[in-house]
Amino acid sequence: MPVVALTALAFAHLFDLTSFLVMTGRHGMQAEANPVVVAIVQDFGLPGVTLAKIASVVILALAVFALSKRRRNVAMVVLMLGICAGVLGGISNIAST
């Protein structure tokens, strides 16, 4: 599994998290459309969202690693979907600001 692809996954989700922080800083939590994220913020605050984001990236990376042993093509598709999810999340946050 290429290190560059995993780095891209991490940066895509860092972009999503950073843009989320900017968006909610400007417009408050009412700007967030994901009810799961809103619930995490209400229960655990911003550190909870950060830990959830880190955990999701780690879990996805581990799943891709496990898949890559037998199903490399499937692993790469899952990895690309994870990268796209982070980038699209960041873009939607920017669009809301």
Buried (B, 14 or more C-beta within 10 A) or exposed (E): BEEEBBEBBBBBBBBBBEBBBBBBEEEEEEBBEEEEBBEBBEEEEBEBBBEBBBEBBEEBBEBBEEBBEEEEEEBBEBBBEBBEBBBEBBEBBBEBE
